[in-house]
Amino acid sequence: MAGEVTPQGEGARSLHLRQLRVQWQIVTLQVLATLALVWMYLEVVSTYVVGSIDHTLLFDKLEEGLGTDLPLGDWLTGEGSDGLARFYVPMGIGLALGGSMAFLAFQTPKVQQRVRLSIIVLLIVMLAGRFVFSYAWQLISEGWSIPGNDVVRLLEWPLLMLLSLVILTFYLLPIITGTKGIWGLSRRGVAWSIGFILLFLGIHAILTFPLIRSQLGSYGEQLTSLEIIVSDPTIFGLVTAEQLSLILIACLMMVFQESAFGVIRQLEYAYRLPDSCKRDPEYVAQMDNLLNGHLRHTAIFLSLTIVATTIALGFHSVLLNWVSGITGSQWAAQVGESIELTLTYGLVISALLFLGIMALLRFVIPWQRFWGLIESSFSTRE
């Protein structure tokens, strides 16, 4: 009886984190999450921020009010550039800073403590070093006295530098926290990145409400207000360019979230396995199937989500074309000009009609069997 029991096999590959983190599926998901983060950030910036409330305009206002140039160079802040070019260099800095924070998170606690202490000392020396040494020399040479104007003026550059860095960091928070969450395997970093984007979109939507915007005066006029309801659809005759931008932001956010959280979930699962199972070829194959399935689902289902959302928002156009073909264009034009199809809840009604029709189709088309056949075809190819 004992002779029939075979020992657990071991393969060349294992599920130890050192090997699993460089596996191509894990790296692909992390790169995909990073690309989705950058694309989502650029979509938000190009739709709401550029030419409206971007950091270069704020820097110009500060320089005009203070009567002096800020310490950060124009090549670093993007001043003087047009459109999205204002964010290319700052976004690269945000990616590098987030990646450095992710790299630091995997170091030993002693190394992390030394790095943080070095940064704090460097900031203190940069902000107050020249002032302290100049004031100390004044006390030695002239005795006890208040700092002179030339000594106090030495604080101007450090304070302006700190203010510039704070403003630039505020605009780059989604990139910094998102990059740290992806490569540092931090759920909190991913959640903070999504939270910052949603918070900005919510505040922007409130401020651009006509009643509130009129109370802001000249500041309200600078905010970009999207006329996404009454404009004519130009994308496949279903949605406008502004609506497509909002769809892309939502779907890229889902790609970013699913890819980043997928990596963290799979690595946590591998980490909790017993050490004897991490070299078992069956567990290694199971992990490969999970990662490949996650990649397929991310590509297929989220692509279908973009298509379905586009059709749902423009479903009233499909209905009007159908009505026009049956009853004539005059009655369809009257329906199209009605309030239900030109205000916000008109889009909600048409989207709900689309979802209702798709829900009824499940009684005609066996969706589960259909997707099962697709997944089985992928598995047989492997």
N, C-alpha and C positions, 0 to 999 in steps of 0.2 A: 504494500500500500504506500509506504513511504517512498519507494523507488519511482512511483508514478508522478510525484510532485516535482515540478521543475522550478529551479530558483528564478527569481525575478531578473529579467535581462537588463543589461545596460548598454547604451549606445554611445556614439561619439558626441552627440549633442545632448544638452541638458537644459533644464528650466531654471538654472541659477541666474540670478538677475544680471550678473556680469556678462553672460552670454546672450541672455534674452533681450537686453536693452539694445544690442547692436543687430538684432535680427531684422531682416529687411521689411517684414510686415510692421513691426513696431516703429522703425524709422520712417516708413512710408506714412503711417498714420500721424506721426508727429510733424512731418513736413507738410502733410495735407492740412493739419490743424493750423500750422503757422501761416500757410498761404491763405487759408480762409480768414484768419485773423487780420492779416494785412489787407486783403481785398475788402473785407467788411469795414475796416477802419477808413480805407480810401473812399468807399462808397458813402459813408456817413459824412466824411470831411467834404467831398465834392458836392454832396447834396445840400448840406446845411451850413457848413463852416466857411469854406473858401469865399473870400470877398464879402463876407458878412460879419463874422465874429472870430476870425482866425487870429492867431497870436501876433502876426506881423502888424495888424492894425492896432492891437493893444500896445505893442512896443512903440509904434509911431506916436500914439497918444501920450505915452509916458515920456518919450524924448521931447515932444513938443511942450509938455507941461513942465518938465524939469529943466529944460533948456540945455541939455547935455546928451551925448550919445551913451547908450548902454554898453557895458563892457563886452558882451558877446558879439562876435563878428557877424556881418550880414550873411556870409557863406554858411554860418552855422545855424542861424535862425531862419534863413530863407527870405529875408527882406530883400526887396528888389526883384524877386522872381514872380512869375505869373502862375495862377491856378495851383494845381497840385504840386508844382515844383517847390512851393514854399514848405512842403512837408516831407520831401524826400530825405534830406539830410537829418532833420530831427527824428524822423521815423527810424532811420538807420541807427541813430544814437539810442533810441528807445529799445530797439531789438538787441543791441549790444549790451545795454544795461540790464535788461531782463535776462538775457543769456548768462551774464556774469553772476547775477543773483541766483540763478538756477544752478550754476556750477558751484557756487559757494555753499549752497544747501547740502551738497553731497560730501563736503569736507568734514573733518572731525570738529567737535565743539571747540577744541583749543585753537584750531586754525581760524574758525569763524570768529571767535572772540578777538584774536589778534587783528584780523582784517577790520572788524568794526572799530576797534580801538584806534587803529591807524587812520581810518577815515575820519573819526571824530577829532583826533589830534591835527590832521591836515586841515580840516575845516576851521578849527580854532586858530591855527597859525595863519591861514589865508585871510580870515575875517578880522582878527584882532592883533596879529603879530606885529605889523609895522607900527600900529598905534601904541601898543604896549612898550615897544623898544624906544620909540620917539618920546613918549611921555616920561619913561624912566630916565632917559638922557636929560630931559628938561629938568626933572627933579634933582638930578645930580649936579647939573651946572648952575641952576638958578635957585635951588631950594624949593620948599613946598609952595605950590601955586596951582591954580586951575589950568587945564590944558589950553594951550594957545590955539588960535584959529587954524594955523598951519598944521598943528597936530590933529585937531578934530577933523580937518578936511581929509585926513588919511582914511577915515572910516567911510568916506563916500563911495569909493570904488568897491570895497567888499560888500557893502549893503546893496548897491545896485547889482552886483554880480549875484548875490543871494536872491534878490527879487526876480531877476531874469531867469535863474535856474528854477525857482518855484513856479513861475508862470509856464515855462516850457515843460516842466514835469507834469503840471496839471493837464496840459493838452495831450501828453503822451501816456497818461496812466493806463488806458486800456491796452496799449501795446506792451508796456513794461510788465504789468501784472499778468497779461495773457501769455507772454513769452515765458515768464517764470513758471506759470502753471503748467504749460505744455512740457517744457524740458526739465523742469524741477519736480514734475509729478505732484503738483499741488492742486488739490480740488479747490482750495480757497482762492488761489490765484486765478483759476479759470472763472470761478463764480464772481470774483471782484471785477474782472474784465467785462463780463456780460452785464453785471450790475451797473458799471459806469456808463456803458453804452445806453442801456435802457433808461437810466436816470437822466442822461442828457436828452434823449428823445422825448421823455415825458415832460421835462421842464421846458424844452423848446416848443412842444405842442401847446403847453399852457400859455407861454409868453406870446405865441403867434395867434392866439385866439383874438378875433377882431376887437372885442371889448377891451381886453387887457392890452393889446398892442396899441390901441389908440391912446391909452393912458401913459404909455412909455415915451411918447413924443418922438424926438429924433433918434433915440436909441431903438425904439420899436421898428422904425423904418429900415434899420440895418439888418434886421432879422429876415432870413429867407422864408417866405411863405409859399408853400406848394399848392397850386391849384390843381389838385389831383382828381377832382370830381367832375367839373364841368367841361374840361378840355376834351378834345376829340382823341379817341384811341388811335395810336399810330403803330403799335407793335402787334402785328398779326391781326389788326382790326379789333383787338380785345382790350388792351390796356394802354395807358399813356406811358411816356418815358419816365415820368415821376413815379407812377405806380410800379413800373418794372424795377426802379431803383429800390423802392421799399420792399418789394418781393425778394430782391437779391440780398438786401441786408438781413431779412428774416431767415432766409435759407442758408446764407453763409454763417449766420450765428448758430444754426443747428448743426452745420458741418463742423464748425469749430468746437462746439460743445460735445458732440457725439465722438469725434475723433480723439479729443483730449481726454475725455472721461473714459473712452474705450481703452486707451493705453493704460490709464491708471487702474481700471478694473482688472484687466488681464494680468498686469504685473503684481497686483495685490493677491490675485488668485494663485499665481505661481509662487509668490513668497510664502504663502501659508501652507503650501504642500509640504508633507514630510520629506526629509532629505532623500530617503530611499526611493521616493516616487519621481524625483526631479530628473533622474537619469533613465527612467523607464521609457522605452520607445513608444509605448502606447500613450502615455501622458504627453510626450512630445508631439506625437501625431494629432492628439486631441487639441493641443494648443494651436497647432498649425491650422486645423479646421476652423477653430473659433476665430482666429485672426483673419483668415481668408474670407470666412462668412461675414465678418464685420466690415471688411473692405467692400465686398460685393453689395451688402445692404446699404452702406453709406453712399455708394455710387448710384445704385438703382433707385432706391426708395426716395432719396432726397432729390434726385433728378425728376422723378415722377411728382414729387411735392411741388416743385417749381412749375411744372406744366399744369398740374391740377389747380394750383392757386391762380395762375394766369387765366385759365378758363373760367374759374369760379368768379373772379372779379369782372370778367367781361362777358358773363353768361347772359346778361340782359341784351347785349348786342346780338348774340346768337338767337335769342328768343324773338327779337324784333325782326331779324332777317327771316325767321321762320313764319312769323305773323304776316310780314310783308308779302311773302310768296303765296300765302293762302288767301288773305283777305284784301290785299291791295296795299299800295304804299301810303295812301292818304291816312287810313286808320292807324297804320303802324307809326307814321310820323307824329300823329296826335298822342299816341301812347309814349313815344320817345321823348316828347317835350313835357310830359307830365312830371310833377314834383317827385314822384316815387323813384324815377330813374336819373335824377339830376342831383339829389342830395345824398348825404352819407348813408342814410338807412336804405336808400335804393340799392346801393352796392351790397349791403348786408342781406337784403331780401333776395337779390339775384344769386348771391353765393349760397344762401340757404336752399334755394330752389335747386341749384346744381347738386348740393350734397344730398338733398332728398331724392333726386332722380338716381344718383349713384347708389344710394342705399336701396332703392327699389330694384336696381339691376342685380343685386346679390341674390334675389330670388330667381333670376333668370340665368345668370352666369355664375358658376361655382368658383368664386375667386380663390378659395383656399386650395382647391384641387389644381387650379390654374397655376398658382404660385408654387405649389408642391412639385408640379411637373418641371417648372423652370429650375428650381433648386436641385431636383434630382438630376437634371441634365448637366448642371455644373459639376455635381459630385461625381458623375460617371466620367466626365472628361479628366478629372484628376486621377 
